[in-house]
């Protein structure tokens, strides 16, 4: 055949055919898509996890405050006591 192929009456240049058949850049595209997926997951975690940590820390803090109100203060006489 000549420098281009015929396909259904349409002439496709040889460079376009070699570009379509070449899969050398496929790995780069897959790594790019994988990186994008990891980035989306990281942003989603960055947005959703801190409020949950805040709630857990708040619950822990209120529990510690409740327990410390039941403990006698060593610096003053009397103090709490449950």
C-alpha positions as CSV (number, residue, x, y, z in Angstrom):
1,X,0.0,0.0,0.0
2,X,0.9,3.6,-0.2
3,X,2.0,5.9,2.7
4,X,-1.6,5.9,3.9
5,X,-4.2,3.1,4.3
6,X,-7.6,3.1,2.9
7,X,-10.4,2.3,5.3
8,X,-14.0,2.7,4.0
9,X,-12.8,5.1,1.3
10,X,-11.1,7.4,3.9
11,X,-7.3,7.8,3.7
12,X,-5.6,7.6,7.1
13,X,-2.1,8.9,7.2
14,X,0.6,6.5,8.3
15,X,1.6,8.6,11.3
16,X,-2.0,8.6,12.6
17,X,-2.1,4.8,12.2
18,X,1.1,4.3,14.1
19,X,-0.1,6.7,16.8
20,X,-3.3,4.6,17.2
21,X,-1.5,1.3,17.3
22,X,1.3,2.5,19.7
23,X,0.4,1.8,23.4
24,X,3.7,3.1,24.8
25,X,2.0,5.9,26.7
26,X,-0.7,3.7,28.2
27,X,1.3,3.2,31.4
28,X,1.7,6.9,31.9
29,X,-2.1,7.5,31.5
30,X,-2.8,4.7,34.0
31,X,-0.4,6.2,36.5
32,X,-2.0,9.5,36.0
33,X,-5.5,8.1,36.6
34,X,-4.3,6.2,39.7
35,X,-2.7,9.4,41.1
36,X,-6.0,11.3,40.5
37,X,-8.0,8.6,42.3
38,X,-5.6,8.7,45.2
39,X,-5.9,12.5,45.3
40,X,-9.7,12.4,45.3
41,X,-9.6,9.9,48.2
42,X,-7.2,12.0,50.1
43,X,-9.3,15.2,49.7
44,X,-12.4,13.3,50.7
45,X,-10.7,11.9,53.8
46,X,-9.2,15.4,54.6
47,X,-12.8,16.9,54.6
48,X,-14.6,14.1,56.4
49,X,-12.2,12.9,59.1
50,X,-11.5,16.1,61.2
51,X,-15.2,16.6,62.3
52,X,-15.2,13.0,63.6
53,X,-12.0,13.5,65.4
54,X,-13.4,16.7,67.0
55,X,-16.5,14.8,68.2
56,X,-14.4,11.9,69.6
57,X,-12.0,14.4,71.4
58,X,-15.0,16.3,72.8
59,X,-16.5,13.1,74.2
60,X,-13.2,12.2,75.7
61,X,-12.8,15.7,77.2
62,X,-16.2,15.7,78.7
63,X,-15.6,12.3,80.2
64,X,-12.3,13.4,81.8
65,X,-14.0,16.6,83.1
66,X,-16.7,14.5,84.7
67,X,-14.2,12.2,86.3
68,X,-12.0,15.0,87.6
69,X,-15.0,16.7,89.3
70,X,-15.4,13.5,91.3
71,X,-11.8,13.6,92.5
72,X,-10.8,15.5,95.6
73,X,-8.6,18.5,95.0
74,X,-5.3,17.8,96.8
75,X,-4.5,21.6,97.2
76,X,-7.7,22.5,99.0
77,X,-9.5,20.8,101.8
78,X,-12.7,19.1,100.9
79,X,-12.9,19.1,97.1
80,X,-15.3,17.0,95.1
81,X,-16.1,13.4,95.6
82,X,-18.9,11.5,94.1
